[in-house]
Amino acid sequence: MSENERIQLNVRITKETSLMLDEIVEYYQQGIKLGRIYKGDVLTDIIEKSYEVMNKQKKSNRRF
């Protein structure tokens, strides 16, 4: 899937989780002074980083 192709996910999360996401978005916004940061961008970044960590763990588990 190319960078420009996007799908919409509709999910239900708790109010607490939503507040945590708002805080994370605010943290990203403070770190990046080049415009607005959106929740979708933050979620994408978190998922991509988690995916990388997962793959590294899978590779290290195969060695044993």
DABEL-V906718 format. One record per backbone hydrogen bond with DSSP energy under -0.5 kcal/mol. CO is the residue of the C=O (numbers start at 1). NH is the residue of the N-H. If there is no record, write none. Layout:
co=CO nh=NH
co=CO nh=NH
This chain:
co=2 nh=5
co=7 nh=9
co=8 nh=10
co=9 nh=11
co=11 nh=13
co=14 nh=18
co=15 nh=19
co=16 nh=20
co=17 nh=21
co=18 nh=22
co=19 nh=23
co=20 nh=24
co=21 nh=25
co=22 nh=26
co=23 nh=27
co=24 nh=28
co=25 nh=29
co=26 nh=30
co=27 nh=31
co=28 nh=32
co=31 nh=33
co=38 nh=42
co=39 nh=43
co=40 nh=44
co=41 nh=45
co=42 nh=46
co=43 nh=47
co=44 nh=48
co=45 nh=49
co=46 nh=50
co=47 nh=51
co=48 nh=52
co=49 nh=53
co=50 nh=54
co=51 nh=55
co=52 nh=56
co=53 nh=57
co=54 nh=58
co=55 nh=59
co=56 nh=60
co=57 nh=61
co=58 nh=62
co=59 nh=63
co=61 nh=64
